[in-house]
Amino acid sequence: MSSTRRIAALAVAGGIAAATSLLPAVPALAHGAPTTPVSRTAACAAGGDRADSAACRAARDANGRPFGRFDNLRVPNVAGRDRQVIPDGRLCSGNLPDFRGLDLPRDDWAATKVTAGSTLKVAYATTIPHQGSFRLYLTDRDYDPAKTLRWDDLGSPLAEVKDPPLREGAYRMSVKLPENRAGRHVLFTVWETSSTPDTYYSCSDLVIKAAPAAEVPAAPAAAPAKPAKKATPKPSRSAEPGAVAAPVDAASAAAPPARESWLRPAAAESEDRVQLGHQIIIAALIVIAGVAAGTGAMRLRTRARRGDQPPA
């Protein structure tokens, strides 16, 4: 190679190096978005699994251009100034033109069904992991899905998680849902990375079932009926002092038997006793008469043997 060519080559190389040194520093790419509960960007953006839904088609039309990648909804240099940098009505898109269709107020976004008061497990998929902190918000009780999301709809974070564990390609965390929510709501997640200047924003739609009503304690079982006390009849006037009458069953005392069941047997027994007495008296008279007759006959025989004359 001639010296002219070597000089030209060095000049080109030097020019490339100089041009490279003039380029701005490119931040490390830390990408991610919630997939559980599914976020609007994970459902609709490039690679999303609900891209053919009516809400996603409307969002693409509102964009006027294709979505960016689902894991690339990030805003640089926010540094915790979320409310100052991201205006009301642009929270779901992060105020980025490539995602502005995600801000549409609709009630048919892909939603995850949950129950108020339950613990919601969150999986935040990441394609390039980095350290950082997550802030998770839930819309308040008066949230109206027919209106765009505002900062005043959120209140304080439900949870703040720093550097959650990374398992199977996603950051894993959980959040306790309030018990006083029902209907359609939005879980708004902010990921502020600490190893890059980027902050990520996402909206996950929820359909919250009202918490089950507190169980009303069952009424105490009725106390078993006490057995009826057996009536103790008062002793009759003719009873001897100190004598106690036999107890009478309560049911029997309450409903005395018919007269035929207790009068007739007693009358029959009394009549039998009278007849027996008469028979005994008659038999006794017969015996007495027989004895008297026998005694008189013996006396006559004795006198005859002695030769005694019968009295005149």
C-alpha positions in Angstrom: 0.0 0.0 0.0 1.4 3.4 -1.0 1.9 6.1 1.6 -0.9 8.1 0.0 -3.3 5.3 0.6 -2.1 4.8 4.2 -2.6 8.4 5.0 -6.1 8.4 3.4 -7.0 5.2 5.4 -5.7 6.8 8.7 -7.7 9.9 8.0 -10.9 7.9 7.5 -10.3 5.9 10.6 -9.5 9.0 12.6 -12.6 10.7 11.2 -14.8 7.8 12.3 -13.2 7.8 15.8 -13.8 11.5 16.1 -17.3 11.2 14.9 -18.0 8.4 17.4 -16.6 10.5 20.2 -19.1 13.2 19.4 -22.2 10.9 19.7 -24.2 11.2 23.0 -23.9 8.4 25.5 -26.7 5.7 25.0 -28.2 4.5 28.2 -28.4 0.8 29.0 -31.6 -0.7 27.8 -33.7 -1.9 30.7 -37.0 -3.1 29.3 -40.1 -4.5 30.8 -43.9 -4.4 31.4 -46.5 -6.2 33.6 -47.9 -9.4 32.2 -49.8 -10.4 35.3 -52.1 -8.7 35.6 -51.8 -8.1 31.9 -51.0 -4.4 31.1 -52.4 -2.6 28.1 -49.0 -2.4 26.5 -48.4 -6.1 27.0 -51.8 -6.8 25.5 -51.8 -4.5 22.5 -48.2 -3.4 21.6 -45.9 -5.3 19.2 -45.8 -8.9 20.5 -48.9 -8.5 22.6 -51.3 -11.4 22.9 -54.6 -9.3 22.7 -53.6 -7.2 19.7 -56.7 -8.2 17.8 -59.2 -7.1 20.4 -61.5 -4.1 19.7 -59.8 -2.0 22.4 -56.3 -2.7 20.9 -57.5 -1.9 17.3 -59.0 1.4 18.5 -55.7 2.2 20.3 -53.7 1.6 17.1 -56.1 3.8 15.2 -55.6 6.5 17.8 -51.9 6.2 17.5 -51.9 6.8 13.8 -48.9 4.5 13.7 -47.9 1.1 14.9 -47.2 0.5 18.6 -43.6 0.4 19.8 -42.4 -2.7 21.5 -44.5 -3.8 24.5 -41.4 -3.6 26.8 -40.3 -0.1 25.7 -42.8 2.3 27.3 -40.1 4.3 29.1 -39.4 7.9 29.8 -35.8 9.2 30.5 -34.7 11.6 33.2 -37.9 11.7 35.3 -36.1 11.2 38.5 -39.2 10.8 40.7 -41.0 13.8 39.2 -43.8 11.7 37.7 -46.6 14.2 38.3 -44.6 17.0 36.8 -43.4 15.1 33.7 -46.5 13.0 32.9 -49.7 15.1 32.5 -53.2 13.9 33.4 -54.8 11.8 30.8 -51.4 10.6 29.5 -50.5 8.2 32.4 -51.0 4.9 30.5 -48.9 6.1 27.5 -46.2 7.9 29.5 -47.0 10.8 27.2 -45.2 8.9 24.4 -46.7 9.3 20.9 -46.0 5.6 20.0 -48.4 4.6 22.9 -51.0 7.4 23.1 -53.8 5.0 22.1 -53.4 3.3 25.5 -54.9 6.4 27.2 -58.4 5.8 25.5 -61.2 5.7 28.2 -62.8 2.4 27.5 -64.5 -0.4 29.5 -63.4 -3.3 27.3 -59.6 -3.3 27.8 -58.3 -6.8 28.5 -58.9 -7.2 32.3 -57.9 -9.5 35.1 -60.6 -10.7 37.5 -59.8 -10.3 41.2 -61.6 -10.1 44.5 -61.5 -7.0 46.8 -59.4 -7.6 49.9 -57.4 -10.4 48.3 -53.6 -10.5 47.6 -52.8 -9.8 44.0 -49.6 -11.5 42.6 -47.8 -9.3 40.1 -45.3 -10.5 37.4 -43.4 -7.7 35.7 -41.7 -9.3 32.7 -38.2 -7.9 31.9 -36.2 -8.5 28.7 -33.1 -6.7 30.1 -33.0 -6.9 33.9 -31.9 -3.9 36.0 -32.2 -2.8 39.6 -34.9 -0.3 40.6 -38.0 0.4 42.6 -41.7 -0.3 41.9 -44.6 1.8 43.0 -48.1 0.2 42.6 -51.2 2.4 42.7 -54.9 1.4 42.5 -57.6 3.8 41.3 -59.9 5.1 44.1 -63.5 4.2 44.7 -64.9 7.0 42.5 -62.8 6.1 39.4 -64.8 6.3 36.2 -63.5 4.1 33.3 -65.3 6.4 30.9 -62.8 9.1 31.7 -59.0 9.3 31.1 -56.8 8.4 34.0 -55.6 11.3 36.2 -53.1 11.5 39.0 -55.9 12.4 41.4 -57.6 9.1 40.7 -54.7 7.2 42.3 -53.9 8.6 45.8 -51.0 7.0 47.6 -49.2 3.8 46.4 -50.6 0.5 47.7 -47.1 -0.9 47.8 -43.5 0.2 47.1 -41.0 -2.6 46.3 -37.3 -2.2 45.8 -35.4 -4.8 43.8 -37.9 -7.6 44.0 -36.7 -11.1 43.1 -36.3 -12.0 39.5 -37.7 -15.5 38.6 -38.4 -17.0 35.2 -37.9 -13.7 33.4 -40.1 -11.6 35.6 -39.9 -9.6 38.8 -42.3 -11.1 41.3 -44.2 -9.1 43.9 -47.6 -9.0 45.5 -50.0 -6.3 46.7 -53.0 -6.4 49.1 -56.1 -5.0 47.4 -58.5 -2.8 49.4 -61.7 -4.3 50.6 -63.8 -1.2 49.5 -63.4 -1.6 45.7 -65.7 -3.1 43.1 -66.1 -2.9 39.3 -63.5 -1.8 36.8 -60.3 -0.3 38.1 -56.7 0.3 37.0 -53.5 -0.9 38.7 -51.0 1.7 37.7 -47.3 0.6 38.0 -44.2 2.8 37.9 -40.8 1.2 37.6 -38.0 3.7 38.3 -34.7 2.0 37.5 -31.7 2.9 39.5 -29.0 1.7 37.0 -30.5 3.8 34.1 -32.2 7.2 33.9 -35.4 5.5 32.7 -38.8 5.3 34.3 -41.5 2.9 33.0 -45.3 3.3 33.2 -48.1 0.8 32.7 -51.8 0.4 33.2 -53.3 -3.0 34.1 -57.1 -3.2 34.0 -58.9 -5.1 36.8 -62.5 -6.2 37.3 -62.8 -6.4 41.0 -65.5 -8.5 42.6 -66.8 -7.1 45.9 -65.5 -8.7 49.0 -67.8 -11.4 50.5 -70.0 -10.0 53.2 -68.9 -10.8 56.7 -70.5 -14.0 57.8 -73.3 -13.4 60.3 -72.9 -15.8 63.2 -75.7 -18.4 63.3 -78.4 -17.8 65.9 -77.8 -19.9 69.0 -79.7 -23.2 69.0 -82.9 -23.1 71.0 -82.4 -24.7 74.4 -84.0 -28.1 74.6 -87.4 -28.2 76.2 -87.3 -29.2 79.8 -89.1 -32.4 80.6 -92.5 -31.8 82.2 -92.4 -32.1 85.9 -94.4 -34.9 87.4 -97.3 -33.6 89.4 -97.3 -34.7 93.0 -101.0 -34.9 94.2 -101.8 -33.7 97.6 -102.6 -36.4 100.1 -106.4 -37.0 100.7 -108.0 -35.9 103.9 -108.5 -39.5 104.9 -104.8 -40.3 104.6 -102.9 -41.0 107.7 -100.5 -38.2 108.9 -97.1 -38.6 107.3 -98.4 -40.7 104.4 -97.3 -39.6 100.9 -99.5 -40.4 97.9 -98.0 -42.2 94.9 -96.8 -39.8 92.2 -99.1 -39.4 89.2 -97.8 -39.2 85.6 -98.1 -35.6 84.2 -99.8 -36.7 81.0 -102.3 -38.8 82.9 -103.0 -36.0 85.3 -103.6 -33.6 82.4 -106.1 -35.9 80.7 -108.0 -38.2 83.1 -109.3 -41.4 81.5 -112.9 -41.9 80.6 -115.3 -43.0 83.3 -115.8 -46.4 81.8 -112.1 -47.2 82.1 -112.0 -46.7 85.8 -115.5 -46.7 87.3 -116.9 -50.0 86.0 -114.1 -52.3 87.2 -114.4 -50.9 90.7 -118.2 -51.4 90.8 -117.9 -55.0 89.5 -115.3 -55.7 92.2 -117.6 -54.3 94.9 -120.5 -56.4 93.7 -118.4 -59.6 93.8 -117.4 -58.9 97.3 -121.0 -58.5 98.5 -122.0 -61.7 96.8 -119.1 -63.5 98.4 -120.1 -62.2 101.8 -123.7 -63.4 101.4 -122.5 -66.9 100.4 -120.2 -67.0 103.5 -123.1 -66.0 105.8 -125.4 -68.6 104.3 -122.8 -71.3 104.5 -122.2 -70.4 108.2 -125.9 -70.6 109.0 -126.1 -74.0 107.3 -123.1 -75.2 109.3 -124.6 -73.9 112.6 -128.0 -75.5 111.9 -126.3 -78.8 111.0 -124.3 -78.7 114.2 -127.4 -77.9 116.3 -129.5 -80.7 114.7 -126.7 -83.2 115.3 -126.3 -82.2 118.9 -130.1 -82.7 119.6 -130.1 -86.1 117.9 -127.3 -87.3 120.0 -129.0 -86.2 123.2 -132.2 -88.1 122.3 -130.2 -91.3 121.7 -128.4 -91.0 125.0 -131.6 -90.7 126.9 -133.2 -93.6 125.2 -130.3 -95.8 126.2 -130.7 -94.8 129.8 -134.4 -95.4 129.8 -135.2 -91.8 130.5 -138.6 -90.7 129.5 -138.8 -87.7 127.5 -140.0 -84.7 129.3 -143.8 -84.1 129.3 
